Amino acid sequence: MPAKPIADADKRDIQNLVKNYQAAGKESGGIWTLAECQNELAARSPPKLRKSHADGRTTGDERPVPDEHIEVLRGHVERMRFELTAMKDASVIFGEHPDWPWTGFISSYATYGGSANWTKNIEPRMEEFGWDRVCGLDDGDRAELFYAVPNPLRRSQTLPRIEAVFQSIRKEGGPAKVRDRFAKATSTEAWMNMLRAYPGIGPKYARNFGMDVYHPLVRDHFAVDSRLFDILWELTFSKPLFDRAESILKDLAVRLDIDNWGLDRVLYSQSDVILPELRSLNAIAPPPNVQHEI
């Protein structure tokens, strides 16, 4: 008997299938593919608010996060607690690689425009980016290798940065020398300043760089990006500045009984599911002075 059309399926069943796919790191294998599920959920969600975090005219009136919104987040936190332990272990291992922080820069530049480019295209090829191997390439072969790293939409701005970081690390004496210098940082500010000295590394990537290796100076922070800003809009109906956004998220972590590193990973990895759920709640009580698109 053929499977019923996805349009006739219960929304909760579709959401559960999405969660199972994401937990398993797969895109197909169930009744419907991950893309089909996500498209169906998007079609059933209420219209997106006209004014988003990216709109400079967004209201600055910040509401307290409602309890029902907290419960949406709590469900994802509880479901991922075991997975977060494995993610922490993997992060520590990533940071112990002898080529780190060179590997961290490759990871960071590969995620410009979204993490899918890193997980699908670059992470499986990381042996090709081993420091000794890259140093043994001539200029042409190295340029060809680096060409594959960025998201194509960000290639023009990213390629010069990869080459500049490579030359900087080589001039300093290799990844081990840079790692030793990073190890001397005694404060989060010092860590941030070291990272932000490299091209294209701003407050978000300076945090994420350390969070990717579960670094003690950074793991109590949040790498606030467009996904987390979108979630904050649905939670608070406001467009906070970076520092205020991080403060709100830290307060949420306390309410959810989870560390900051873990909540950052949950919100980032589950944003495609969390956002439709929050928007459904907000359709009942839209923000003040904001209209839905017609």
GIBELDA-V958293 format. One record per pair of residues at least 12 apart in sequence whose C-alpha atoms are under 10 Angstrom apart, sorted by the first residue. I is the first residue (numbers start at 1). GAP is how many residues later the second one is. D is the distance in Angstrom with one decimal. If there is no record, write none. Layout:
((I,GAP,D) (I,GAP,D))
This chain:
((2,29,9.7) (3,28,6.8) (3,29,8.8) (4,27,8.9) (4,28,10.0) (5,26,9.6) (5,27,9.1) (6,25,8.7) (6,26,7.4) (6,30,8.0) (6,31,7.7) (6,34,7.4) (7,30,9.7) (7,33,7.1) (7,34,9.7) (7,36,9.7) (7,37,9.4) (9,31,9.7) (11,26,9.4) (11,29,8.8) (11,30,7.3) (11,33,8.5) (12,29,9.7) (13,24,9.6) (14,17,9.7) (14,18,8.7) (14,20,9.3) (14,22,9.4) (14,23,5.9) (14,24,8.3) (14,26,8.2) (14,27,7.5) (15,19,10.0) (15,22,7.5) (15,23,8.3) (15,25,9.8) (15,26,7.7) (15,258,7.3) (15,259,10.0) (15,261,10.0) (15,262,9.6) (16,21,9.8) (16,257,9.7) (17,13,7.6) (17,14,8.8) (17,15,8.5) (17,16,9.0) (17,17,7.8) (17,20,7.6) (17,21,9.8) (18,12,9.8) (18,14,9.6) (18,15,8.7) (18,16,6.0) (18,17,8.9) (18,18,9.6) (18,19,6.5) (18,20,7.2) (18,23,9.7) (18,252,9.7) (18,254,9.3) (18,255,7.8) (19,15,9.4) (19,57,9.2) (19,60,9.4) (19,251,8.2) (19,253,10.0) (19,254,7.8) (20,14,9.5) (21,12,8.7) (21,13,6.7) (22,12,8.5) (22,247,8.2) (22,248,8.1) (22,251,10.0) (23,56,9.6) (23,57,8.3) (23,60,8.1) (23,246,9.6) (23,247,9.7) (25,94,10.0) (38,234,7.8) (38,235,8.2) (38,238,9.8) (41,231,9.6) (41,232,8.6) (41,235,7.4) (41,236,9.5) (42,230,9.2) (42,231,9.5) (42,233,9.7) (42,234,7.0) (43,233,9.9) (44,232,8.8) (44,236,9.3) (45,230,9.4) (45,231,5.9) (45,232,8.1) (45,233,9.7) (45,234,7.1) (45,235,6.4) (45,238,9.2) (46,230,8.0) (46,231,9.8) (46,233,6.6) (46,234,6.3) (46,235,9.5) (46,236,8.9) (46,237,6.5) (46,238,10.0) (46,246,8.8) (46,247,9.7) (47,229,9.8) (47,232,8.3) (47,233,9.4) (47,236,8.6) (47,245,6.5) (47,246,6.4) (47,247,8.1) (48,227,10.0) (48,228,9.3) (48,231,7.6) (48,235,9.5) (48,243,9.8) (48,244,6.9) (48,245,7.1) (49,184,9.7) (49,185,9.2) (49,230,8.8) (49,233,9.6) (49,234,9.4) (49,237,8.7) (49,238,9.1) (49,241,7.4) (49,242,6.8) (49,243,5.1) (49,244,6.5) (50,240,7.4) (50,241,6.5) (50,242,5.8) (50,243,5.7) (50,244,9.4) (51,182,9.4) (51,186,9.6) (51,187,9.9) (51,188,9.8) (51,239,7.0) (51,240,8.1) (51,241,8.6) (51,242,9.4) (52,177,9.0) (52,178,7.2) (52,181,6.9) (52,182,9.0) (52,185,8.7) (52,186,8.7) (52,187,7.9) (52,238,9.9) (53,173,8.3) (53,175,9.9) (53,176,6.3) (53,177,6.2) (53,178,9.2) (53,179,8.3) (53,180,6.1) (53,181,9.4) (53,184,8.8) (53,185,7.3) (53,186,5.1) (53,187,8.2) (54,172,8.5) (54,175,8.6) (54,176,8.7) (54,179,9.8) (54,185,8.0) (55,184,8.5) (56,183,8.3) (57,182,9.2) (58,175,9.4) (58,179,8.3) (58,180,6.8) (58,181,6.4) (58,182,9.9) (58,231,9.5) (58,232,8.4) (59,174,10.0) (59,178,7.2) (59,179,5.8) (59,180,7.1) (59,181,9.9) (59,228,8.8) (59,229,8.2) (59,230,7.9) (59,231,8.2) (60,176,9.5) (60,177,7.8) (60,178,5.0) (60,179,6.0) (60,180,7.4) (61,175,8.2) (61,176,7.1) (61,177,5.8) (61,178,8.6) (61,179,9.6) (61,226,9.3) (61,227,8.6) (62,170,9.9) (62,171,9.1) (62,173,9.1) (62,174,5.3) (62,175,6.0) (62,176,5.1) (62,177,8.1) (62,178,8.4) (62,225,9.8) (63,172,8.0) (63,173,4.9) (63,174,6.5) (63,175,7.6) (63,224,9.0) (64,171,8.0) (64,172,6.3) (64,173,9.3) (64,184,9.7) (65,167,9.2) (65,169,9.1) (65,170,5.5) (65,171,5.8) (65,172,9.2) (65,183,9.3) (65,187,8.6) (66,169,7.5) (66,170,8.6) (66,215,10.0) (67,188,10.0) (68,210,9.1) (68,213,8.1) (69,165,8.9) (69,166,6.8) (69,167,9.9) (69,205,9.8) (69,208,8.7) (69,209,6.5) (69,210,9.8) (69,212,7.6) (69,213,9.2) (70,165,8.7) (70,182,7.9) (70,185,8.0) (70,186,7.6) (70,208,9.7) (71,185,8.7) (72,202,7.4) (72,203,9.9) (72,205,7.3) (72,206,7.4) (72,209,9.7) (73,179,9.2) (73,180,9.9) (73,183,7.9) (73,190,9.1) (73,193,8.7) (73,194,8.2) (73,197,9.7) (73,201,7.4) (73,204,9.5) (73,205,9.1) (74,178,9.9) (74,179,9.8) (74,181,9.1) (74,182,6.1) (74,183,9.0) (74,184,9.5) (74,189,9.9) (75,181,9.7) (75,199,9.9) (76,187,9.6) (76,190,7.1) (76,191,8.5) (76,194,7.7) (76,197,9.4) (76,198,8.2) (77,176,9.8) (77,179,7.7) (77,180,9.1) (77,181,7.8) (77,185,8.3) (77,186,7.2) (77,188,9.6) (77,189,6.5) (77,190,8.8) (77,193,9.7) (78,178,9.1) (78,179,9.8) (78,180,9.3) (78,188,9.9) (79,187,9.6) (80,182,9.0) (80,183,9.8) (80,185,9.5) (80,186,7.2) (80,190,9.8) (81,177,8.8) (81,181,8.2) (81,182,9.9) (81,185,9.2) (83,179,9.9) (83,183,9.8) (84,177,9.3) (84,178,6.5) (84,179,9.4) (84,181,7.9) (84,182,8.3) (85,177,8.9) (87,125,9.3) (87,126,9.9) (87,127,9.4) (87,175,9.1) (87,178,8.9) (88,123,9.3) (88,124,8.6) (88,125,7.9) (88,126,6.5) (88,173,9.0) (88,174,8.6) (88,177,10.0) (89,124,9.0) (89,125,8.6) (90,122,8.9) (90,123,8.1) (90,124,9.1) (91,119,9.4) (91,120,7.8) (91,121,5.5) (91,122,4.4) (91,123,5.8) (91,124,8.9) (92,119,9.5) (92,120,8.0) (92,121,5.0) (92,122,5.9) (92,123,8.0) (93,119,9.9) (93,120,7.4) (93,121,9.4) (94,118,7.7) (94,119,6.0) (94,120,9.2) (95,84,9.8) (95,114,9.8) (95,115,8.7) (95,116,9.8) (95,117,7.7) (95,118,4.7) (95,119,7.9) (95,120,8.4) (96,117,8.2) (97,78,10.0) (98,32,9.4) (98,33,9.0) (98,77,7.4) (98,78,7.0) (98,81,9.1) (99,30,9.3) (99,31,6.8) (99,32,6.1) (99,33,8.8) (99,75,8.3) (99,76,5.5) (99,77,7.2) (99,79,9.9) (99,80,9.0) (100,30,9.8) (100,31,9.2) (100,74,9.7) (100,75,6.0) (100,76,7.6) (100,78,8.7) (100,79,7.0) (100,113,9.5) (101,68,9.2) (101,73,9.6) (101,74,6.0) (101,75,8.3) (101,76,9.9) (101,77,7.3) (101,78,6.4) (101,81,9.0) (101,108,8.8) (101,109,9.7) (101,112,9.7) (102,27,8.9) (102,28,8.6) (102,29,7.4) (102,60,9.9) (102,63,8.3) (102,64,7.8) (102,67,7.7) (102,72,8.6) (102,73,6.0) (102,74,9.4) (102,76,8.8) (102,77,9.2) (103,20,9.8) (103,23,8.0) (103,26,7.7) (103,27,7.9) (103,28,8.4) (103,72,8.9) (104,104,9.6) (104,105,6.4) (104,106,8.7) (104,108,8.0) (104,109,8.6) (105,56,9.7) (105,57,7.7) (105,60,7.9) (105,61,9.1) (105,90,9.8) (105,93,9.5) (105,96,9.2) (105,100,9.6) (105,104,7.9) (106,12,8.9) (106,16,8.5) (106,17,9.2) (106,20,8.8) (106,23,8.1) (106,40,9.0) (106,43,7.2) (106,44,8.9) (106,56,7.5) (106,59,9.6) (106,60,9.8) (107,12,9.1) (107,15,7.9) (107,16,7.6) (107,19,9.3) (107,42,8.6) (107,43,9.6) (107,102,8.7) (107,105,9.3) (108,41,9.8) (108,42,9.4) (108,54,9.9) (108,92,9.4) (108,93,8.5) (108,97,7.0) (108,98,9.4) (108,100,8.2) (108,101,7.0) (108,104,9.5) (109,40,7.1) (109,41,6.1) (109,42,8.5) (109,45,9.2) (109,46,9.5) (109,49,6.7) (109,50,8.7) (109,52,8.3) (109,53,7.3) (109,91,8.3) (109,92,9.0) (109,96,9.3) (110,12,7.1) (110,13,9.0) (110,36,10.0) (110,38,8.8) (110,39,5.3) (110,40,4.8) (110,41,6.4) (110,42,9.9) (110,44,9.3) (110,45,9.6) (110,48,8.7) (110,52,9.8) (111,38,8.9) (111,39,7.3) (111,40,7.3) (111,43,9.7) (111,94,9.8) (112,37,9.8) (112,38,6.9) (112,39,6.5) (112,40,9.7) (112,41,8.9) (112,42,6.7) (112,43,9.1) (112,45,10.0) (112,46,8.2) (112,88,9.6) (112,93,9.6) (113,37,8.7) (113,38,6.5) (113,39,9.2) (113,40,7.6) (113,41,7.0) (113,113,9.9) (114,37,8.0) (114,112,9.8) (114,113,9.8) (115,36,9.3) (115,153,9.9) (115,154,9.6) (116,35,9.1) (117,31,9.9) (117,32,8.2) (117,33,7.6) (117,34,6.1) (117,35,9.3) (118,31,8.0) (118,32,8.5) (118,33,8.5) (121,27,8.3) (121,28,8.0) (121,29,9.6) (121,30,9.5) (122,26,7.8) (122,27,6.4) (122,28,8.9) (123,26,9.8) (125,24,10.0) (128,17,8.2) (129,13,9.6) (129,16,8.1) (129,17,8.8) (129,20,9.9) (131,35,9.2) (131,38,9.9) (131,39,9.3) (131,43,7.9) (131,44,7.8) (132,42,9.2) (134,12,9.6) (134,32,9.1) (135,31,9.0) (135,32,9.8) (135,35,8.3) (135,39,9.7) (142,21,8.8) (143,16,8.5) (143,17,9.8) (143,19,9.6) (143,20,8.0) (146,12,9.5) (146,13,6.8) (146,14,9.4) (146,16,7.1) (146,17,7.7) (147,12,6.6) (147,13,9.9) (147,15,9.4) (149,13,8.7) (150,12,9.2) (157,43,8.8) (158,41,9.1) (158,42,7.9) (160,39,8.9) (161,37,8.1) (161,38,5.7) (161,39,6.9) (161,40,9.6) (162,36,9.8) (162,37,8.5) (162,38,9.5) (164,34,8.4) (164,35,7.7) (165,33,6.8) (165,34,7.5) (168,30,8.8) (181,13,8.9) (182,12,7.3) (182,13,8.8) (185,32,8.5) (186,31,7.8) (187,29,9.7) (187,30,6.4) (187,31,9.0) (188,18,9.9) (188,19,9.0) (188,22,9.8) (188,28,9.0) (188,29,5.1) (188,30,6.2) (188,31,9.7) (188,32,9.7) (188,33,9.3) (189,28,8.9) (189,29,9.5) (190,27,9.4) (191,15,7.9) (191,16,8.8) (191,19,8.6) (191,26,7.5) (191,27,8.2) (192,12,9.8) (192,13,9.2) (192,14,5.5) (192,15,7.2) (192,17,9.5) (192,18,9.2) (192,25,9.5) (192,26,8.8) (193,13,8.3) (194,12,8.6) (195,12,8.9) (195,14,8.2) (195,15,9.4) (203,19,9.7) (203,20,7.6) (203,21,8.4) (203,22,9.7) (203,39,8.6) (203,40,9.9) (204,17,9.9) (204,18,7.9) (204,19,4.7) (204,20,5.8) (204,21,6.5) (204,38,8.9) (205,18,6.8) (205,19,9.0) (205,20,9.1) (206,12,8.8) (206,17,8.1) (207,12,8.0) (207,13,9.6) (207,14,7.0) (207,15,6.9) (207,16,5.4) (207,17,8.7) (208,13,8.9) (208,14,7.7) (208,15,5.3) (208,16,8.9) (208,17,9.9) (208,53,9.8) (208,56,9.7) (209,14,9.0) (210,13,9.7) (211,12,8.1) (211,50,7.0) (211,51,9.9) (211,53,9.3) (211,54,9.3) (212,49,9.5) (212,53,9.8) (214,47,7.9) (215,46,9.9) (218,42,9.8) (218,43,8.5) (219,40,8.6) (219,41,6.8) (219,42,5.1) (219,43,8.7) (219,45,9.4) (220,30,8.4) (220,39,7.2) (220,40,5.1) (220,41,5.9) (220,42,9.2) (220,43,10.0) (220,44,9.5) (221,25,7.1) (221,26,9.1) (221,28,9.0) (221,29,7.8) (221,38,9.5) (221,39,6.1) (221,40,6.7) (221,42,9.9) (221,43,8.3) (222,20,9.6) (222,21,9.6) (222,23,8.8) (222,24,5.9) (222,25,9.1) (222,27,7.6) (222,28,8.1) (222,38,6.7) (222,39,6.9) (222,40,9.6) (222,41,8.4) (222,42,5.8) (222,43,9.0) (223,19,9.5) (223,23,8.2) (223,38,9.1) (223,41,7.1) (223,42,9.3) (223,45,9.2) (224,18,7.1) (224,19,9.2) (224,21,7.4) (224,22,7.0) (224,25,9.2) (224,40,8.2) (224,44,9.1) (225,17,9.1) (225,43,8.7) (226,42,9.5) (227,40,7.9) (227,41,6.4) (227,42,9.3) (227,43,9.6) (227,44,6.5) (227,45,8.7) (227,48,9.0) (228,17,8.7) (228,18,9.6) (228,21,9.1) (228,36,8.2) (228,39,6.7) (228,40,6.7) (228,43,7.7) (228,47,9.8) (229,12,9.5) (229,13,9.0) (229,16,7.6) (229,17,9.9) (230,41,8.7) (230,45,7.7) (231,36,8.0) (231,37,9.5) (231,40,7.4) (231,41,9.9) (231,43,7.7) (231,44,6.2) (231,45,9.9) (231,47,8.0) (231,48,9.4) (232,13,7.4) (232,14,10.0) (232,16,8.3) (232,17,8.3) (232,43,9.8) (233,12,9.9) (233,42,9.9) (233,45,9.8) (233,46,9.9) (233,54,9.7) (234,40,9.9) (234,41,7.5) (234,42,9.7) (234,43,9.7) (234,44,6.2) (234,45,6.6) (234,46,9.9) (234,47,9.1) (234,48,7.2) (234,52,9.5) (234,53,9.0) (235,13,9.9) (235,40,9.7) (235,43,7.4) (235,44,9.2) (235,46,9.9) (235,47,8.7) (236,12,9.2) (236,51,8.8) (237,45,9.5) (237,49,8.7) (237,50,6.0) (237,51,8.4) (237,53,9.4) (238,49,9.1) (246,14,9.6) (246,18,10.0) (249,14,8.2) (249,15,8.3) (249,18,10.0) (250,13,8.7) (250,14,9.5))
